[in-house]
Amino acid sequence: MYAQFGLEIPQSLGEALEMLAPSGNGSRVPIAGGTNVLVDLRARTSAPDTLVSVARLADLRGVREANGQVTMGGCTTVSDILRNPEMRRLGSALVDAADVFAGQMVRNTATVAGNICCGSPAADLVPALLVLDAAVTLESSRSRRQVPLAEYFTGYKQSVRAPDELLTQICWPTPGTASASRFYKLARRKGDAITVVGVAVSLQVEDGRCRSARIALGAVAPFVKRATIAESMLEGKALTPDSIASASRQAAAESSPIDDVRASGEYRRNQVFVLVQRLVAQTWAQLSSGIRES
């Protein structure tokens, strides 16, 4: 049984932001696909007085590229990502993550903003967005601000988003021709499984050296995070098996996994090393050979 709640369906973004504004009429929570919110309602871990559905707001859905930047509406679904023929060029790691995201019915309704706002350390889209240097736009009836995704999470299921703010869009720089990214999800089965370890990697190469490196880790800390020290160990040099292995060990050291029913913390930490090493080596080999996915 679900808890009782009111439902409001705004017809515009402005109307939605007004509905979310503090009013003294009880708590209000935005909902789009509902694949997380409805689960929380059923489990009684969340009991808002009113849900504000933004699912019908077409302005919050879709992907566009302009002036060297990719902008994705918060209500863009996981299936939208997979159906877009340009997404492999605009964010290969994000396509990898979407391809292993839950099952088909969930992908059809789950939104990018919802996956971020849920705050789960095992969120599949977040590592990919982190290595793409994504930022999120937070809007309310009183303000609009942009926050780097790397600064969005503050703790387990905690973030800088205020209760009356809506995550309206995600943006990142258009990847250059000398860059590539990958994501890998380790889980107990191939489909409909919660991530045991998620790793995303992106590299940019210039003059035979790693100009920029990004490594993001999921399900091995209270929230998805970047391994910034490991990244710095790769930058500015031509990568070798030894330098990749050293950075991968550092990435494992930057994780803080727990034991749970899916895996032990020790196993997770070991797999961070294995997966970071594999993805960095594969991405470096791809860029060194001059091949870019399209």
Backbone torsions as a table, in degrees:
resi	resn	phi	psi	omega
1	MET	NA	137.8	176.3
2	TYR	-88.4	152.1	171.9
3	ALA	-68.7	155.7	177.4
4	GLN	-74.9	140.9	178.4
5	PHE	-156.2	156.7	173.6
6	GLY	-88.4	159.7	179.4
7	LEU	-132.2	126.1	175.7
8	GLU	-119.5	139.3	-175.8
9	ILE	-124.1	92.9	-179.8
10	PRO	-70.2	156.1	-179.8
11	GLN	-104.8	-3.1	178.8
12	SER	-150.5	162.1	178.5
13	LEU	-62.6	-43.6	179.5
14	GLY	-58.4	-41.7	178.6
15	GLU	-65.2	-38.9	178.9
16	ALA	-63.2	-41.9	-179.2
17	LEU	-67.4	-35.0	176.2
18	GLU	-66.7	-38.9	179.1
19	MET	-65.6	-31.0	-179.2
20	LEU	-84.2	-12.9	-178.6
21	ALA	-64.7	144.8	178.3
22	PRO	-56.7	132.5	-176.0
23	SER	-138.8	-6.9	-177.2
24	GLY	81.8	6.6	-179.6
25	ASN	-104.5	31.5	177.8
26	GLY	93.6	173.7	-176.1
27	SER	-76.9	145.5	-178.9
28	ARG	-130.3	136.9	-177.1
29	VAL	-130.6	132.0	176.6
30	PRO	-74.3	149.6	178.0
31	ILE	-141.0	139.2	175.9
32	ALA	-122.1	-87.9	177.1
33	GLY	-75.3	-29.6	176.9
34	GLY	78.5	7.2	-175.8
35	THR	-70.0	-17.5	172.4
36	ASN	-105.6	-43.6	-175.3
37	VAL	-61.1	-44.8	-178.0
38	LEU	-68.1	-33.2	175.4
39	VAL	-63.4	-43.0	179.1
40	ASP	-66.2	-37.6	177.7
41	LEU	-63.5	-43.4	-178.6
42	ARG	-66.8	-35.4	179.1
43	ALA	-81.3	-5.5	-179.0
44	ARG	62.8	25.3	173.2
45	THR	-86.8	-9.7	175.0
46	SER	-140.7	137.6	-178.5
47	ALA	-141.9	65.6	177.9
48	PRO	-69.0	153.2	176.6
49	ASP	-74.3	-34.1	-176.3
50	THR	-141.9	137.9	170.4
51	LEU	-101.1	136.1	177.4
52	VAL	-110.5	106.7	-176.0
53	SER	-82.2	123.7	177.1
54	VAL	-108.5	12.7	-174.1
55	ALA	-63.5	-27.0	-176.8
56	ARG	-91.2	2.7	-176.8
57	LEU	-85.6	97.7	-174.9
58	ALA	-61.8	-28.0	-179.0
59	ASP	-65.7	-18.5	-178.4
60	LEU	-95.9	12.6	-176.7
61	ARG	-129.2	138.7	176.4
62	GLY	119.2	169.6	-177.6
63	VAL	-128.9	135.4	174.8
64	ARG	-138.9	153.8	179.6
65	GLU	-125.2	128.9	179.6
66	ALA	-159.7	140.4	174.6
67	ASN	53.8	41.0	176.0
68	GLY	74.4	19.6	-179.1
69	GLN	-137.6	140.6	174.3
70	VAL	-99.5	131.4	178.3
71	THR	-124.2	126.3	-178.0
72	MET	-120.6	127.8	177.1
73	GLY	-66.0	145.7	-176.9
74	GLY	-61.4	-28.4	-178.9
75	CYS	-89.6	7.2	173.3
76	THR	-60.9	131.0	-177.9
77	THR	-89.1	166.0	177.1
78	VAL	-62.6	-38.8	176.8
79	SER	-65.0	-33.9	175.8
80	ASP	-58.4	-41.1	179.0
81	ILE	-60.9	-45.5	-177.0
82	LEU	-70.0	-27.7	-178.9
83	ARG	-83.5	-16.0	-175.5
84	ASN	-82.4	114.9	-175.8
85	PRO	-67.6	-16.0	-179.3
86	GLU	-89.9	-10.8	-171.9
87	MET	-66.1	-31.1	178.1
88	ARG	-61.5	-39.6	177.4
89	ARG	-71.9	-35.4	-173.8
90	LEU	-86.4	-16.5	-179.9
91	GLY	-178.5	78.2	-173.5
92	SER	-59.2	-41.1	-179.5
93	ALA	-62.2	-34.2	-179.7
94	LEU	-68.2	-36.6	175.9
95	VAL	-66.6	-41.4	176.3
96	ASP	-56.8	-44.2	-178.0
97	ALA	-68.7	-41.1	179.4
98	ALA	-63.6	-33.6	-176.4
99	ASP	-68.3	-22.1	-179.6
100	VAL	-114.7	16.1	-176.7
101	PHE	-82.4	112.3	173.0
102	ALA	46.1	-143.9	177.5
103	GLY	-112.9	175.3	-172.7
104	GLN	-60.1	-43.7	-178.3
105	MET	-63.6	-38.8	177.6
106	VAL	-68.2	-42.2	179.4
107	ARG	-59.7	-31.5	-178.4
108	ASN	-68.8	-22.1	-176.7
109	THR	-119.4	-29.0	-178.3
110	ALA	-63.5	134.9	-176.9
111	THR	-107.7	159.8	179.1
112	VAL	-64.8	-45.6	179.2
113	ALA	-61.8	-39.1	178.9
114	GLY	-63.0	-39.8	179.4
115	ASN	-65.0	-35.5	177.2
116	ILE	-72.2	-50.1	-173.2
117	CYS	-67.6	-26.2	176.3
118	CYS	-57.2	-34.5	176.0
119	GLY	76.8	13.2	-179.2
120	SER	-67.8	136.3	175.5
121	PRO	-65.0	-17.3	-179.2
122	ALA	-99.8	12.0	179.8
123	ALA	-59.0	128.8	-173.1
124	ASP	-79.2	-32.4	-175.9
125	LEU	-79.6	-24.4	-172.9
126	VAL	-66.5	-45.4	178.2
127	PRO	-56.8	-42.4	179.5
128	ALA	-62.3	-43.4	179.8
129	LEU	-66.9	-34.4	178.5
130	LEU	-63.6	-42.9	-178.1
131	VAL	-74.6	-14.6	173.8
132	LEU	-86.6	1.7	-178.2
133	ASP	62.0	44.2	-177.9
134	ALA	-73.5	153.7	171.3
135	ALA	-128.7	153.8	-180.0
136	VAL	-115.8	148.3	176.2
137	THR	-103.1	125.9	179.1
138	LEU	-112.3	123.6	-177.2
139	GLU	-123.9	143.5	172.0
140	SER	-137.1	180.0	178.8
141	SER	-68.7	-13.1	-176.3
142	ARG	-111.5	-16.6	-174.4
143	SER	-160.2	167.9	174.7
144	ARG	-142.5	127.6	-178.5
145	ARG	-143.3	156.6	177.5
146	GLN	-115.4	134.0	-176.8
147	VAL	-127.8	128.0	173.3
148	PRO	-57.3	136.4	-178.9
149	LEU	-59.6	-30.2	179.1
150	ALA	-64.9	-16.9	179.7
151	GLU	-110.7	5.2	-173.5
152	TYR	-76.6	-43.8	-175.7
153	PHE	-85.9	138.7	-179.6
154	THR	-118.7	-9.0	-179.1
155	GLY	175.6	-173.1	-179.3
156	TYR	-63.0	115.3	-177.9
157	LYS	54.1	32.7	176.9
158	GLN	-126.3	146.8	-178.1
159	SER	-152.8	178.2	179.0
160	VAL	-82.4	-5.7	-178.7
161	ARG	-69.9	127.9	177.0
162	ALA	-79.1	156.3	-177.5
163	PRO	-57.2	-28.3	-178.5
164	ASP	-95.1	7.5	-179.3
165	GLU	-97.6	145.0	177.4
166	LEU	-114.5	133.3	175.7
167	LEU	-82.6	103.8	-169.5
168	THR	-93.4	-28.7	180.0
169	GLN	-157.5	161.2	177.4
170	ILE	-126.9	134.9	179.4
171	CYS	-136.0	155.4	176.9
172	TRP	-155.9	158.2	178.9
173	PRO	-64.8	140.7	175.6
174	THR	-60.5	124.3	-179.8
175	PRO	-60.0	139.1	178.3
176	GLY	-80.1	172.3	-178.1
177	THR	-70.0	-20.2	178.9
178	ALA	-102.0	35.9	178.4
179	SER	-137.0	157.9	178.6
180	ALA	-157.9	154.9	179.7
181	SER	-142.6	155.4	-179.6
182	ARG	-144.8	155.0	172.9
183	PHE	-136.6	142.3	175.2
184	TYR	-135.2	133.1	178.6
185	LYS	-110.3	120.4	173.3
186	LEU	-97.7	121.8	-179.5
187	ALA	-143.7	172.2	-175.2
188	ARG	-78.7	-12.1	171.7
189	ARG	-153.6	170.7	-172.0
190	LYS	-76.0	-33.3	-176.0
191	GLY	-123.5	151.0	175.3
192	ASP	52.2	44.0	-178.6
193	ALA	-126.0	143.3	175.5
194	ILE	-73.5	140.1	-176.3
195	THR	-64.4	133.4	171.9
196	VAL	-87.3	-46.0	172.0
197	VAL	-145.0	132.1	174.2
198	GLY	-122.0	131.7	-179.1
199	VAL	-131.9	132.1	173.1
200	ALA	-123.4	144.8	-178.7
201	VAL	-138.8	141.3	168.8
202	SER	-138.5	144.0	178.1
203	LEU	-132.5	145.9	168.1
204	GLN	-120.3	135.2	-175.8
205	VAL	-116.9	140.1	176.4
206	GLU	-146.2	126.2	179.2
207	ASP	53.2	41.2	175.6
208	GLY	76.8	8.8	180.0
209	ARG	-124.7	158.7	177.4
210	CYS	-79.5	107.1	-179.2
211	ARG	-76.0	-38.9	-178.0
212	SER	-147.9	141.0	178.0
213	ALA	-133.3	140.6	174.7
214	ARG	-133.5	133.2	178.2
215	ILE	-132.8	123.0	179.7
216	ALA	-123.0	141.0	-173.6
217	LEU	-122.5	130.1	177.5
218	GLY	-115.8	147.3	175.8
219	ALA	68.5	20.6	179.2
220	VAL	-130.7	18.6	179.0
221	ALA	-161.9	172.3	179.3
222	PRO	-60.1	-22.6	175.2
223	PHE	-151.0	163.0	178.9
224	VAL	-63.2	134.4	-174.1
225	LYS	-143.1	161.2	172.9
226	ARG	-92.5	148.1	174.8
227	ALA	-95.2	81.7	-168.8
228	THR	-69.9	-33.9	178.8
229	ILE	-68.8	-42.9	176.9
230	ALA	-59.9	-40.7	178.1
231	GLU	-57.5	-46.1	-176.5
232	SER	-65.0	-25.5	179.2
233	MET	-71.9	-18.3	-179.6
234	LEU	-95.8	-24.5	-170.8
235	GLU	-76.2	140.3	175.3
236	GLY	86.5	9.4	-177.5
237	LYS	-140.6	159.4	170.0
238	ALA	-77.8	124.6	-171.6
239	LEU	-78.9	141.3	177.5
240	THR	-125.2	164.4	176.3
241	PRO	-54.1	-37.5	-179.1
242	ASP	-69.4	-43.3	-179.1
243	SER	-68.9	-34.9	176.7
244	ILE	-66.6	-42.2	178.8
245	ALA	-63.7	-40.1	-179.9
246	SER	-64.8	-44.4	178.7
247	ALA	-65.5	-34.8	179.8
248	SER	-68.4	-38.9	175.5
249	ARG	-63.5	-38.4	177.9
250	GLN	-65.8	-39.4	177.5
251	ALA	-60.2	-42.1	177.4
252	ALA	-62.5	-38.2	179.4
253	ALA	-67.8	-26.8	179.4
254	GLU	-82.4	-5.6	176.4
255	SER	-88.5	159.9	178.4
256	SER	-141.5	63.3	-173.9
257	PRO	-73.0	158.9	177.7
258	ILE	-111.9	164.9	169.8
259	ASP	-85.7	134.2	171.6
260	ASP	-149.2	-169.3	-174.3
261	VAL	-67.5	-18.0	-177.5
262	ARG	-91.5	-30.6	-178.5
263	ALA	-171.4	160.7	175.1
264	SER	-84.0	159.6	176.5
265	GLY	-63.1	-38.0	179.6
266	GLU	-62.2	-43.0	178.6
267	TYR	-63.7	-44.1	179.6
268	ARG	-60.1	-45.6	-179.0
269	ARG	-62.5	-40.8	177.5
270	ASN	-62.2	-39.6	-178.7
271	GLN	-72.8	-26.8	172.0
272	VAL	-59.6	-47.3	177.8
273	PHE	-58.6	-48.8	-177.0
274	VAL	-62.0	-47.4	-174.0
275	LEU	-73.8	-39.5	177.0
276	VAL	-62.8	-45.6	179.2
277	GLN	-58.6	-44.6	-178.7
278	ARG	-65.6	-48.0	-175.3
279	LEU	-69.5	-39.4	177.5
280	VAL	-64.2	-44.3	179.8
281	ALA	-62.4	-43.3	179.7
282	GLN	-65.1	-42.4	-178.4
283	THR	-68.6	-41.3	177.4
284	TRP	-62.5	-42.8	179.1
285	ALA	-63.1	-40.8	178.7
286	GLN	-61.2	-47.4	-177.8
287	LEU	-71.3	-34.5	179.9
288	SER	-67.1	-29.3	179.7
289	SER	-86.9	-3.7	178.6
290	GLY	79.1	14.3	-179.2
291	ILE	-97.1	130.4	175.3
292	ARG	-127.6	132.1	-178.8
293	GLU	-64.7	145.4	179.1
294	SER	-144.7	NA	NA
